[in-house]
C-alpha cells in the first residue's frame, strides 16, 4: 500500500511540474510535452522584447496549444534551467540580436523571426503542425 501511495505521489508531482511549465527543467525535458516559444533579446529594455511580451500576454490561445515561453534576456533565462549561452548556441540566436523561435513538441524549429511575432501567426504555425492537426481530429 505504501508503495502505491509513493507512486501516486510521485505521479502527482510530475503532473504538477508539467502544469507549471516545468520551469525547473531544461528544454529537453519539455520535448513531446510542450511547444516552446523562445524569445531572445540582448537587454530587458529592448523594444522588440517589450512588444513580444505584450503580444504573448494578449494571446489567449497559448494554453490550448500547450505553449511554454522561454525568454533569454542578456545572460539570464526565464522559463527553463538551461544557460543562456547553451540555448543561444543550440538555437542560433546571437547575443546581440532579438529573435523568436517556435519549437514543435518534437523539437523541430517551426518558425524563426528577427522581429516580434503575434499570437495569430504563432497559432497558424502551430495549427499547421502534424501533431496539432492529429490532436484536433
SEVO-646540 format. One record per residue: residue number from 1; residue in one letter; chain; x, y, z of N, C-alpha, C in turn. Coordinates in pm, whole numbers, plus 50000, padded with zeros to 5 digits. Layout:
num;residu;chaine;n.c1;n.c2;n.c3;ca.c1;ca.c2;ca.c3;c.c1;c.c2;c.c3
NUM;a;A;X;Y;Z;X;Y;Z;X;Y;Z
...
//
This chain:
num;residu;chaine;n.c1;n.c2;n.c3;ca.c1;ca.c2;ca.c3;c.c1;c.c2;c.c3
1;x;A;50082;49880;50000;50000;50000;50000;50087;50126;50000
2;x;A;50194;50124;50083;50283;50241;50088;50349;50265;49953
3;x;A;50382;50156;49884;50444;50168;49751;50351;50236;49653
4;x;A;50224;50200;49657;50124;50261;49569;50108;50408;49599
5;x;A;50105;50442;49727;50094;50583;49767;50215;50661;49718
6;x;A;50334;50604;49729;50456;50671;49684;50452;50693;49533
7;x;A;50406;50593;49459;50397;50606;49313;50296;50715;49276
8;x;A;50180;50715;49340;50079;50816;49311;50126;50956;49347
9;x;A;50197;50967;49459;50251;51097;49498;50355;51145;49397
10;x;A;50439;51055;49352;50538;51089;49250;50472;51133;49120
11;x;A;50368;51062;49081;50294;51099;48960;50231;51236;48974
12;x;A;50173;51264;49089;50111;51395;49112;50214;51506;49101
13;x;A;50333;51483;49155;50439;51584;49147;50483;51604;49002
14;x;A;50494;51496;48928;50535;51507;48788;50431;51584;48708
15;x;A;50305;51554;48729;50198;51625;48658;50198;51773;48695
16;x;A;50218;51803;48822;50222;51943;48866;50335;52017;48796
17;x;A;50451;51952;48777;50563;52015;48708;50529;52049;48565
18;x;A;50457;51960;48496;50416;51987;48358;50315;52100;48355
19;x;A;50221;52100;48448;50119;52205;48451;50184;52341;48474
20;x;A;50285;52347;48558;50351;52474;48586;50451;52512;48477
21;x;A;50461;52433;48373;50551;52465;48263;50690;52408;48281
22;x;A;50708;52325;48382;50836;52259;48406;50951;52357;48406
23;x;A;50934;52467;48477;51034;52573;48480;51166;52522;48534
24;x;A;51165;52423;48622;51288;52375;48684;51366;52281;48594
25;x;A;51323;52257;48473;51391;52167;48382;51438;52242;48258
26;x;A;51534;52182;48191;51578;52238;48064;51477;52208;47955
27;x;A;51500;52265;47838;51402;52248;47731;51393;52104;47682
28;x;A;51499;52024;47700;51491;51884;47660;51385;51808;47738
29;x;A;51364;51846;47864;51262;51780;47947;51121;51811;47899
30;x;A;51106;51916;47819;50974;51955;47770;50939;51892;47636
31;x;A;51038;51827;47573;51012;51765;47443;50899;51663;47456
32;x;A;50813;51660;47357;50695;51575;47347;50585;51617;47445
33;x;A;50611;51719;47528;50512;51767;47624;50456;51904;47586
34;x;A;50546;51993;47545;50511;52134;47524;50571;52185;47393
35;x;A;50507;52285;47336;50567;52364;47228;50633;52483;47294
36;x;A;50746;52525;47243;50820;52633;47306;50827;52755;47216
37;x;A;50801;52869;47274;50828;52997;47209;50949;53052;47283
38;x;A;51063;53053;47216;51186;53104;47276;51208;53245;47223
39;x;A;51213;53339;47316;51231;53480;47282;51367;53522;47336
40;x;A;51452;53577;47250;51585;53619;47293;51605;53767;47263
41;x;A;51666;53837;47357;51694;53980;47339;51824;54013;47412
42;x;A;51897;54111;47361;52021;54148;47428;52001;54216;47563
43;x;A;51888;54282;47582;51864;54356;47707;51715;54361;47739
44;x;A;51683;54381;47866;51544;54383;47911;51465;54501;47855
45;x;A;51535;54607;47816;51464;54725;47763;51457;54726;47611
46;x;A;51491;54616;47547;51482;54606;47401;51336;54626;47360
47;x;A;51306;54722;47273;51166;54748;47235;51098;54628;47169
48;x;A;51174;54547;47098;51114;54428;47035;51077;54325;47141
49;x;A;51158;54312;47245;51124;54222;47355;50996;54268;47423
50;x;A;50986;54396;47449;50866;54450;47513;50743;54428;47426
51;x;A;50758;54448;47295;50646;54424;47202;50609;54276;47200
52;x;A;50709;54187;47202;50681;54043;47202;50610;54002;47329
53;x;A;50652;54055;47441;50587;54022;47568;50441;54069;47569
54;x;A;50416;54186;47512;50277;54234;47502;50195;54141;47413
55;x;A;50253;54100;47302;50181;54010;47209;50149;53876;47277
56;x;A;50244;53822;47352;50220;53694;47419;50121;53709;47534
57;x;A;50127;53820;47604;50033;53844;47715;49890;53854;47664
58;x;A;49872;53904;47542;49739;53918;47485;49696;53800;47401
59;x;A;49768;53688;47410;49738;53570;47329;49668;53465;47415
60;x;A;49536;53458;47409;49462;53368;47498;49472;53221;47461
61;x;A;49520;53189;47341;49520;53051;47293;49647;52974;47328
62;x;A;49741;53034;47398;49869;52969;47427;49849;52841;47509
63;x;A;49767;52846;47610;49747;52728;47695;49682;52615;47617
64;x;A;49586;52647;47531;49518;52546;47450;49614;52477;47354
65;x;A;49722;52545;47319;49819;52490;47224;49944;52436;47293
66;x;A;49938;52417;47424;50049;52360;47502;50178;52438;47483
67;x;A;50171;52569;47497;50287;52656;47474;50350;52698;47607
68;x;A;50481;52687;47612;50561;52740;47721;50654;52844;47661
69;x;A;50664;52959;47725;50752;53066;47679;50883;53060;47757
70;x;A;50993;53062;47684;51126;53069;47743;51187;53199;47692
71;x;A;51235;53282;47785;51296;53409;47747;51444;53408;47783
72;x;A;51525;53453;47688;51668;53471;47710;51693;53620;47699
73;x;A;51724;53682;47811;51745;53827;47813;51885;53851;47867
74;x;A;51971;53899;47778;52111;53913;47817;52166;53776;47850
75;x;A;52215;53759;47973;52268;53630;48016;52174;53551;48103
76;x;A;52050;53597;48119;51953;53530;48206;51849;53454;48124
77;x;A;51800;53345;48181;51696;53264;48118;51577;53255;48211
78;x;A;51459;53279;48155;51333;53263;48228;51255;53151;48163
79;x;A;51205;53056;48242;51119;52950;48188;51188;52818;48166
80;x;A;51320;52810;48187;51394;52684;48173;51524;52696;48251
81;x;A;51582;52582;48283;51707;52582;48358;51832;52586;48270
82;x;A;51814;52584;48139;51930;52591;48050;52002;52724;48068
83;x;A;52130;52728;48033;52202;52855;48036;52171;52934;47909
84;x;A;52188;53064;47918;52164;53150;47801;52258;53111;47687
85;x;A;52385;53088;47719;52482;53052;47615;52444;52921;47546
86;x;A;52399;52823;47624;52361;52694;47566;52240;52709;47474
87;x;A;52139;52781;47519;52019;52800;47436;52050;52881;47311
88;x;A;52125;52989;47327;52160;53072;47211;52239;52991;47109
89;x;A;52334;52912;47156;52412;52830;47064;52329;52724;46995
90;x;A;52248;52656;47071;52164;52548;47016;52064;52600;46914
91;x;A;52007;52719;46940;51902;52772;46853;51952;52881;46759
92;x;A;52084;52902;46754;52145;53002;46665;52083;53140;46686
93;x;A;52081;53183;46813;52028;53314;46850;52144;53400;46901
94;x;A;52198;53488;46817;52312;53571;46860;52277;53658;46981
95;x;A;52375;53677;47068;52354;53751;47192;52324;53898;47169
96;x;A;52363;53951;47055;52345;54094;47030;52222;54125;46945
97;x;A;52135;54025;46922;52016;54047;46838;51891;53988;46901
98;x;A;51779;54045;46863;51648;53993;46904;51612;53876;46814
99;x;A;51543;53778;46870;51495;53666;46789;51385;53589;46859
100;x;A;51300;53527;46779;51192;53441;46827;51202;53309;46753
101;x;A;51195;53199;46827;51197;53066;46767;51081;52988;46827
102;x;A;51000;52927;46741;50892;52838;46783;50940;52695;46760
103;x;A;50941;52617;46867;50980;52476;46858;50857;52389;46874
104;x;A;50842;52291;46786;50734;52195;46799;50761;52099;46914
105;x;A;50663;52019;46949;50680;51923;47058;50793;51825;47031
106;x;A;50819;51799;46904;50928;51707;46869;51064;51777;46864
107;x;A;51067;51907;46891;51192;51982;46896;51231;52051;46767
108;x;A;51154;52033;46660;51190;52098;46534;51158;52247;46538
109;x;A;51235;52324;46462;51211;52468;46452;51100;52489;46350
110;x;A;50986;52538;46398;50870;52559;46312;50861;52702;46261
111;x;A;50924;52794;46332;50918;52935;46292;51039;53005;46353
112;x;A;51097;53095;46277;51210;53175;46324;51189;53317;46273
113;x;A;51209;53416;46361;51191;53555;46320;51287;53646;46396
114;x;A;51329;53750;46328;51410;53853;46390;51327;53970;46440
115;x;A;51196;53957;46429;51102;54060;46473;50997;53994;46561
116;x;A;50925;54072;46644;50819;54014;46726;50714;53942;46640
117;x;A;50659;53835;46696;50561;53753;46626;50430;53758;46706
118;x;A;50322;53790;46637;50191;53799;46703;50131;53663;46732
119;x;A;50035;53662;46820;49967;53539;46857;49902;53468;46740
120;x;A;49844;53543;46647;49777;53481;46531;49878;53406;46445
121;x;A;49996;53464;46424;50099;53397;46344;50151;53272;46415
122;x;A;50168;53281;46546;50210;53163;46622;50103;53054;46616
123;x;A;49977;53093;46632;49867;52997;46626;49862;52929;46490
124;x;A;49878;53007;46382;49878;52949;46247;49990;52848;46230
125;x;A;50111;52884;46278;50224;52793;46265;50201;52665;46346
126;x;A;50146;52679;46466;50118;52562;46550;50007;52477;46488
127;x;A;49903;52541;46440;49791;52466;46382;49829;52391;46256
128;x;A;49938;52431;46191;49986;52361;46072;50074;52241;46107
129;x;A;50111;52226;46234;50197;52116;46276;50120;51985;46273
130;x;A;50183;51877;46225;50114;51748;46217;50059;51699;46351
131;x;A;50133;51718;46460;50084;51671;46590;49961;51748;46633
132;x;A;49957;51875;46603;49840;51959;46638;49719;51916;46553
133;x;A;49742;51896;46423;49632;51855;46335;49578;51718;46378
134;x;A;49667;51628;46416;49623;51496;46460;49542;51504;46589
135;x;A;49579;51597;46676;49508;51614;46802;49372;51679;46787
136;x;A;49349;51746;46675;49222;51813;46653;49117;51722;46593
137;x;A;49158;51604;46549;49063;51511;46487;48973;51447;46588
//
